Amino acid sequence: MRTKKCLVQDALALSVLLLVLPAICPAQETDRFKLSPPALQAARIIGVEPLVARLSSLTAARELGATGMSLEELSLHQQITEAVMVASLDVDSVVDQIDNERAQIVELQSILLARRQRAIGTTNLATLALSTGLGAVSGVLQFSNTTKGAGNAIGFAAGGLSTLLSFHSLRQQHSGTRPAWVLLSMLAPFFSEPQEHSDYPADTWAYLNSAPEGVASQGSRREQLLAEWRRAGRFPPLDSPQSKPRIALLTGTDAADKKLNMDLLSVRAAMLADVRDEVTVMKRVLAEILSGVRVSR
């Protein structure tokens, strides 16, 4: 009778322990795979954190009992893998769009640079021919007192025409027909500018709008990028009158806009590179999740 009573007490104690243990150390389940804080955050963003915790507890129990992998473990592993792969493909799509926009910028810069060099070359050639020809005429006329005044006038005219050609060269660099492209605008969402060609997948956008784990909170990744760009002088304060037209050019989709000069294109490309670097970090974190939950049968 006493033995039976002891068994009942032991069973009750074990039941209480099983009920209390998850509440005491819930983090130990998710830490079973030794995922880093950024990986755990990414798992939370893509909605697999509970699945990782459950798979961790099942794996620990299986290793203690030295049993084979259960169907539930296989199912959880498949669900986690599928979710991570979808999120990884979303990151790839964002990176591809950023690369496409940067390629458009590089090609547009090449067109503007070629136009500038052609305008400068034409002007230099015309200036050389004009100054040489009129200079020679002016020099010849200087030999006679009767034509000396005309020679001086031709010399002044040569200088004036050279100056006019230089101004014409500057105008040529900003004139002419530009390609009627529709640029992508992957920077627009960072400034809350609605654009047709600037969609981020929900999981990638949630990652950019979350604060990094494991470091002192300094705002979300998006807010940190905006602060970094502001410190670098890439756009004026958002509440300044100059801010709106500047941001409109940095996020605009009209390649034919003549205000979109070489300097603005370079700034835009540099900002896109910063976004690409930040998004690529999410790709590495997703790979860590897959590597961490990998289990042997």
Secondary structure, DSSP 8 states (H G I E B T S, - for coil): -HHHHHHHHHHHHHHHHHHHHHHH-HHHHHGGGT--HHHHHHHHHTT-HHHHHHHHHHHHHHHHHT----HHHHHHHHHHHHHHHHHHHHHHHHHHHHHHHHHHHHHHHHHHHHHHHHHHHHHHHHHHHHHHHHHHHHHHHTTSTTTHHHHHHHHHHHHHHHHHHHHHHHHHHH-S-----B---TTGGGGT---TT----HHHHHHHTS--TTS-----HHHHHHHHHHHTTSS--TTSTTHHHHHHHHH--BTT-TT--HHHHHHHHHHHHHHHHHHHHHHHHHHHHHHHT----
